[in-house]
């Protein structure tokens, strides 16, 4: 994953939660932005006693400063590879106990070291994406401040997107299967073998791809094209 996504202010929160079957909490103060980058504060959906929307730093591993927390620059942890979820000590516990959903309306991908092209991708039918992620909680040793951090899970590359990004695809939970969202957020479900089918690079909904100038500069370059479902 290139490392950029957006949540448009026109995002239909009520429709989103209804499709995911998450109907027992009110519309929150979501963080809207056209282009979230790693280390930015984003919105995540979690479940402990109830469903909640929380602010989280988009970078799983943090380090403490005098006044708060910052991203630990030793490791790039804004994404977590599905192949290492159960083997890495960084992600194993989080995958078992603290999974989250990250709402989005689009994301950006790019490939190739030279002459790189970038693509703005969205779901034209729904305009809504539910990234599957993991999160951690942090408590400052001096101030007692609580902080959340999060990472988007990435899957192996999908053949239909090989010209866009051949190496990886962000995990997008299907919006038409509410039981998946319920199980994903449920912290009492710690047997992660039940999520193995989700970790396959599948397209549950079609995507629209639009070539753009570069991340942070979303002007269109060329015609948009459709990428069909599996």
Secondary structure, DSSP 8 states (H G I E B T S, - for coil): --SEEEE-TT--HHHHHHHHT--SS-------EEEEETTSEEEEEEESSSEEEEEEEE-S-EEE-SSSEEE-TTS--SEEEGGGTTT-TTTHHHHHH-EEEEEESEEEEEE-SSS-EEEEEE-TTT--EEEEEEEEEEE-TTT--EEEEEEEEEEE--GGGTTT-SSEEE-B--TT-HHHHHHHH-TT---GGGGGGGGS---SS-EEEEEEEETTEEEE-S--EEE---
